[in-house]
């Protein structure tokens, strides 16, 4: 079991976060993403492609502080918070640059219940890729046990179908993760090997290195399981103090392949995670392509594989349309397709909405 992140803040701390736009619907499915720093086109591709599938659950985003948002991005978020169930949080971070990397602390998450002021983050500065799981944990506490929740990357991810269509309804105590390749084990891949090695004993690195890496950018589970998973990820950083960019991927693989999540509970009252499923690369509704493209085709990935059809739709190995496409930017030609024609579709949809809105107000 893992302690609540509130405990490190002291007995007078309470979790207190308010969205700047939108309102949670606790009984609905939800997608969480740390979208701070996205361009309007990237935001449009993520949100627009999701809405295009008919998804009608919550979309919970952390973005830069409101005063740092461009007029266009704020307008986009305001519209979709009113019409498309988008909930927006201002990720107010306290950051510093360490060599070439920026590391941050969280601001305005925990309130002192007696003096009614926000408590400073006691943890050292850390990578945003790790810090995002603190937001995910906090958001998960706002949903009911029946809610199904995705934790997703956003800059390099796009939807082709509603991602919940093939998700079972009863996954309250289940976590699902997705392999990044069918070609390389963790021990064979330099980055994943490094991330797993950071802060973990050699015996675990040798044992777990035999597994295929799973992605930290696509995690699915029921509300209770996601809440517990969030605690586990935060505790992993607290115990390892990992300073390497990407070590959140090492934490996920450590927890999953080491079977540390099973029958785990934050309170000690039964298992909040009773099942962990590793979905095989190319066999599910998710295609996380980065590692496969790196080792399974390189520049000729599109020509050498059957993962892309004549309409530039991404398929799995069964020939089925993949609901989620992740890391398309790792292939130059595929990136140009997604940055070009696919993003343009959602940009044009937004431009149509803007024109219609201006006529109405005019």
C-alpha positions as CSV (number, residue, x, y, z in Angstrom):
1,X,0.0,0.0,0.0
2,X,1.1,3.6,-0.6
3,X,0.5,6.7,1.5
4,X,-1.8,9.5,0.4
5,X,0.0,12.4,-1.0
6,X,-1.8,14.5,1.6
7,X,0.2,12.9,4.4
8,X,3.5,14.5,3.4
9,X,1.8,17.9,3.7
10,X,0.8,17.5,7.4
11,X,-2.3,16.8,9.4
12,X,-3.8,20.2,8.6
13,X,-3.6,19.8,4.8
14,X,-6.6,19.3,2.6
15,X,-6.7,18.8,-1.2
16,X,-8.1,21.9,-2.7
17,X,-8.0,22.4,-6.5
18,X,-10.5,24.3,-8.6
19,X,-10.8,24.3,-12.3
20,X,-10.7,27.6,-14.1
21,X,-13.2,26.4,-16.7
22,X,-15.8,23.6,-16.7
23,X,-17.3,21.3,-14.1
24,X,-16.7,17.6,-13.3
25,X,-19.4,15.1,-13.7
26,X,-18.4,12.4,-11.2
27,X,-20.4,9.6,-12.7
28,X,-19.1,9.9,-16.3
29,X,-16.0,8.4,-18.0
30,X,-13.0,10.8,-18.1
31,X,-9.8,11.4,-19.9
32,X,-7.0,13.1,-18.0
33,X,-4.1,14.8,-19.8
34,X,-1.3,17.3,-18.8
35,X,-1.6,19.6,-21.8
36,X,0.6,22.5,-20.6
37,X,2.5,24.1,-23.5
38,X,0.5,22.6,-26.4
39,X,0.0,24.8,-29.5
40,X,-3.5,25.5,-30.5
41,X,-3.2,23.0,-33.4
42,X,-2.0,20.3,-31.0
43,X,-4.8,21.0,-28.6
44,X,-7.2,21.0,-31.5
45,X,-6.0,17.6,-32.7
46,X,-6.3,16.0,-29.3
47,X,-9.6,17.5,-28.2
48,X,-11.1,17.8,-31.8
49,X,-10.3,14.2,-32.8
50,X,-11.7,12.9,-29.5
51,X,-15.0,14.8,-29.9
52,X,-15.1,13.7,-33.6
53,X,-15.5,10.1,-32.4
54,X,-18.7,10.9,-30.5
55,X,-17.1,10.7,-27.0
56,X,-19.3,12.5,-24.5
57,X,-17.4,12.0,-21.2
58,X,-15.3,14.5,-19.3
59,X,-12.0,15.8,-20.8
60,X,-9.8,17.1,-18.0
61,X,-6.8,19.2,-19.0
62,X,-4.0,20.9,-17.1
63,X,-2.7,23.9,-19.1
64,X,-0.5,26.9,-18.5
65,X,-1.8,29.7,-16.1
66,X,-4.6,31.7,-17.6
67,X,-2.5,34.9,-18.0
68,X,-0.1,32.9,-20.1
69,X,-2.7,31.4,-22.5
70,X,-3.0,33.0,-25.9
71,X,-6.3,34.7,-26.7
72,X,-7.0,31.9,-29.3
73,X,-6.3,29.0,-26.9
74,X,-8.4,30.6,-24.1
75,X,-11.2,31.1,-26.6
76,X,-11.0,27.4,-27.7
77,X,-11.0,26.1,-24.1
78,X,-13.8,28.4,-23.0
79,X,-16.0,27.3,-25.9
80,X,-15.4,23.6,-25.3
81,X,-15.8,23.9,-21.5
82,X,-19.3,25.2,-22.3
83,X,-20.2,22.8,-25.1
84,X,-18.0,19.7,-24.9
85,X,-17.4,18.8,-21.2
86,X,-13.8,20.1,-21.1
87,X,-12.6,20.9,-17.6
88,X,-9.5,23.1,-17.5
89,X,-7.0,23.5,-14.6
90,X,-4.3,26.1,-14.4
91,X,-1.1,24.2,-13.8
92,X,0.7,26.9,-11.7
93,X,4.2,25.5,-11.3
94,X,7.3,26.8,-9.6
95,X,10.1,25.8,-11.9
96,X,13.9,26.1,-12.3
97,X,16.3,25.1,-14.9
98,X,18.8,22.4,-14.0
99,X,21.5,22.2,-16.7
100,X,19.4,21.8,-19.8
101,X,16.2,20.5,-18.1
102,X,13.4,22.4,-16.4
103,X,12.1,20.9,-13.2
104,X,9.1,22.1,-11.2
105,X,7.2,22.1,-8.0
106,X,3.4,22.1,-7.7
107,X,1.6,25.3,-6.5
108,X,-1.9,25.6,-5.2
109,X,-2.8,22.0,-4.6
110,X,-3.0,21.6,-0.8
111,X,-4.6,24.1,1.5
112,X,-4.0,24.6,5.2
113,X,-7.5,24.1,6.6
114,X,-7.0,26.4,9.6
115,X,-5.2,29.4,8.0
116,X,-6.9,28.9,4.6
117,X,-3.7,29.4,2.7
118,X,-1.9,27.2,0.2
119,X,0.9,25.1,1.5
120,X,4.3,25.1,-0.2
121,X,5.3,21.9,-2.1
122,X,7.9,20.1,0.2
123,X,9.2,17.9,-2.5
124,X,12.3,18.8,-4.5
125,X,11.9,20.1,-8.1
126,X,11.0,17.2,-10.5
127,X,10.3,16.5,-14.1
128,X,6.8,17.5,-15.3
129,X,6.4,14.0,-16.8
130,X,6.5,12.7,-13.2
131,X,4.7,15.6,-11.6
132,X,1.6,15.1,-13.9
133,X,0.7,12.0,-11.9
134,X,0.0,14.2,-8.9
135,X,-2.6,16.0,-10.9
136,X,-4.1,12.7,-12.1
137,X,-4.3,11.4,-8.6
138,X,-6.0,14.6,-7.4
139,X,-8.5,14.5,-10.2
140,X,-9.3,10.8,-9.7
141,X,-10.6,11.6,-6.2
142,X,-13.5,13.6,-7.8
143,X,-15.0,10.7,-9.6
144,X,-17.4,7.9,-8.6
145,X,-16.3,4.2,-8.4
146,X,-18.1,3.4,-11.7
147,X,-16.1,5.9,-13.7
148,X,-13.5,4.6,-16.2
149,X,-10.5,6.9,-16.6
150,X,-7.7,7.2,-19.2
151,X,-4.4,8.9,-18.3
152,X,-3.1,10.1,-21.7
153,X,-0.3,12.0,-23.4
154,X,-1.7,14.8,-25.6
155,X,0.9,16.4,-27.8
156,X,1.6,13.2,-29.8
157,X,-1.7,11.4,-29.5
158,X,-4.8,11.4,-31.7
159,X,-8.1,9.5,-31.7
160,X,-9.6,7.6,-34.6
161,X,-12.5,6.0,-32.6
162,X,-14.1,6.4,-29.3
163,X,-11.5,4.9,-27.0
164,X,-14.1,3.6,-24.5
165,X,-16.1,1.6,-27.0
166,X,-14.0,-1.6,-26.4
167,X,-13.4,-1.0,-22.7
168,X,-15.4,-3.3,-20.4
169,X,-17.9,-1.5,-18.2
170,X,-16.8,-3.2,-15.0
171,X,-13.1,-2.2,-14.5
172,X,-13.4,-0.6,-11.1
173,X,-10.4,-2.5,-9.7
174,X,-8.4,-3.0,-12.9
175,X,-5.5,-1.3,-14.6
176,X,-4.8,-1.7,-18.3
177,X,-1.4,-0.8,-19.9
178,X,-0.2,-1.1,-23.4
179,X,3.0,-2.5,-24.9
180,X,5.1,-0.2,-27.1
181,X,6.6,-2.8,-29.3
182,X,6.9,-6.5,-30.1
183,X,10.5,-6.3,-31.0
184,X,12.5,-5.1,-28.0
185,X,12.6,-6.1,-24.4
186,X,13.4,-3.4,-21.7
187,X,17.0,-4.7,-21.4
188,X,17.5,-4.4,-25.2
189,X,16.4,-0.8,-25.4
190,X,18.8,1.8,-24.0
191,X,16.3,4.4,-22.8
192,X,13.9,2.0,-21.2
193,X,16.8,0.2,-19.6
194,X,18.1,3.5,-18.1
195,X,14.7,4.5,-16.9
196,X,14.2,1.2,-15.1
197,X,17.7,1.3,-13.6
198,X,17.2,4.7,-12.0
199,X,16.5,4.2,-8.3
200,X,15.8,0.4,-8.5
201,X,17.9,-2.5,-7.2
202,X,20.0,-4.4,-9.7
203,X,18.0,-7.6,-9.1
204,X,14.8,-5.9,-10.3
205,X,16.5,-4.5,-13.4
206,X,17.8,-7.9,-14.4
207,X,14.4,-9.7,-13.7
208,X,12.1,-7.1,-15.2
209,X,14.3,-6.3,-18.2
210,X,13.0,-9.4,-19.9
211,X,9.6,-7.8,-20.4
212,X,8.4,-5.7,-23.3
213,X,8.1,-2.0,-22.2
214,X,4.7,-0.6,-21.6
215,X,3.9,3.1,-22.1
216,X,3.6,5.6,-19.3
217,X,1.6,7.8,-21.7
218,X,-1.5,5.5,-21.9
219,X,-3.0,4.1,-18.7
220,X,-6.6,3.0,-18.3
221,X,-8.4,1.9,-15.2
222,X,-11.5,2.2,-12.9
223,X,-11.6,5.2,-10.5
224,X,-10.4,3.3,-7.4
225,X,-7.6,1.6,-9.4
226,X,-6.4,4.9,-10.9
227,X,-6.5,6.6,-7.5
228,X,-4.3,3.9,-6.1
229,X,-2.1,3.9,-9.2
230,X,-1.6,7.6,-8.8
231,X,-0.4,7.1,-5.2
232,X,2.0,4.4,-6.3
233,X,3.6,6.6,-9.0
234,X,4.0,9.5,-6.5
235,X,5.5,7.2,-3.9
236,X,7.9,5.8,-6.6
237,X,9.3,9.2,-7.1
238,X,9.5,9.9,-3.4
239,X,11.6,6.8,-2.8
240,X,13.8,7.0,-5.9
241,X,14.2,10.8,-6.3
242,X,14.8,10.1,-9.9
243,X,16.3,13.0,-11.8
244,X,16.4,11.5,-15.3
245,X,13.9,12.7,-17.9
246,X,11.5,9.8,-18.6
247,X,12.0,7.9,-15.4
248,X,8.2,7.9,-15.0
249,X,8.3,5.3,-17.7
250,X,10.7,3.3,-15.5
251,X,8.3,3.6,-12.6
252,X,5.4,2.3,-14.6
253,X,7.3,-0.7,-15.9
254,X,8.7,-1.4,-12.4
255,X,5.2,-1.4,-10.9
256,X,3.5,-3.4,-13.7
257,X,6.1,-6.0,-14.5
258,X,7.2,-6.4,-10.8
259,X,3.5,-7.2,-9.9
260,X,3.7,-4.5,-7.2
261,X,0.2,-3.1,-8.1
262,X,-1.8,-6.3,-7.6
263,X,-4.0,-6.4,-4.5
264,X,-2.6,-3.1,-3.5
265,X,-4.6,-0.6,-1.4
266,X,-3.8,2.8,-0.2
267,X,-5.8,2.3,3.0
268,X,-5.0,-1.4,3.7
269,X,-8.7,-2.3,3.4
270,X,-8.6,-4.7,0.5
271,X,-7.2,-4.4,-3.0
272,X,-8.0,-1.3,-5.0
273,X,-6.1,-2.9,-7.8
274,X,-7.1,-6.6,-8.3
275,X,-6.1,-7.0,-11.9
276,X,-3.4,-5.6,-14.2
277,X,-3.7,-6.4,-17.9
278,X,-0.8,-5.8,-20.3
279,X,-2.3,-5.4,-23.8
280,X,0.0,-6.9,-26.5
281,X,1.4,-4.5,-29.1
282,X,-0.7,-4.5,-32.2
283,X,-3.5,-6.6,-30.8
284,X,-5.6,-4.0,-29.0
285,X,-7.4,-0.7,-29.8
286,X,-4.2,1.3,-28.9
287,X,-1.2,1.7,-31.2
288,X,1.8,3.3,-29.4
289,X,4.2,3.5,-32.3
290,X,7.4,5.2,-31.2
291,X,9.5,2.2,-30.2
292,X,8.2,0.0,-33.0
293,X,9.1,2.7,-35.6
294,X,12.5,3.1,-34.2
295,X,13.4,-0.6,-34.4
296,X,11.0,-2.0,-36.9
297,X,11.4,-0.1,-40.1
298,X,13.0,3.3,-39.4
299,X,12.4,5.7,-42.3
300,X,10.6,3.0,-44.3
301,X,8.1,2.2,-41.5
302,X,5.0,3.1,-43.6
303,X,6.2,1.0,-46.6
304,X,7.4,-2.0,-44.5
305,X,4.4,-2.5,-42.2
306,X,0.6,-2.9,-42.6
307,X,-0.2,-0.5,-39.8
308,X,-1.3,2.2,-42.3
309,X,-3.9,1.8,-45.0
310,X,-4.4,3.7,-48.2
311,X,-6.4,6.4,-46.4
312,X,-3.6,6.9,-43.8
313,X,-5.7,5.3,-41.1
314,X,-3.7,3.5,-38.4
315,X,-4.6,-0.2,-38.0
316,X,-3.5,-2.9,-35.6
317,X,-2.1,-6.2,-36.6
318,X,-5.6,-7.6,-37.0
319,X,-6.4,-5.0,-39.6
320,X,-8.8,-3.2,-37.2
321,X,-8.8,0.6,-36.8
322,X,-6.9,1.7,-33.8
323,X,-8.9,4.0,-31.5
324,X,-5.8,5.7,-30.1
325,X,-2.7,6.5,-32.1
326,X,0.3,7.5,-30.0
327,X,3.8,8.8,-30.9
328,X,3.1,9.2,-34.6
329,X,5.7,12.0,-34.5
330,X,8.5,9.5,-34.4
331,X,8.3,8.9,-38.1
332,X,8.9,11.9,-40.4
333,X,6.3,10.9,-43.1
334,X,3.7,9.9,-40.6
335,X,4.2,13.1,-38.6
336,X,3.7,15.2,-41.7
337,X,0.4,13.3,-42.4
338,X,-0.9,13.9,-38.8
339,X,0.4,17.5,-38.6
340,X,-1.0,18.2,-42.1
341,X,-4.2,16.7,-43.4
342,X,-5.5,15.1,-40.1
343,X,-4.9,18.2,-38.0
344,X,-6.3,20.4,-40.7
345,X,-9.7,18.7,-40.5
346,X,-10.2,19.7,-36.8
347,X,-8.7,23.2,-37.4
348,X,-11.3,23.7,-40.1
349,X,-14.1,22.5,-37.8
350,X,-13.0,25.0,-35.2
351,X,-12.8,27.8,-37.8
352,X,-16.4,27.0,-38.8
353,X,-17.5,27.3,-35.2
354,X,-15.7,30.6,-34.8
355,X,-17.3,32.0,-37.9
356,X,-20.7,30.9,-36.8
357,X,-20.2,32.3,-33.4
358,X,-19.0,35.7,-34.7
359,X,-22.1,35.9,-36.9
360,X,-24.4,35.2,-33.9
361,X,-22.7,37.8,-31.7
362,X,-22.4,40.3,-34.6
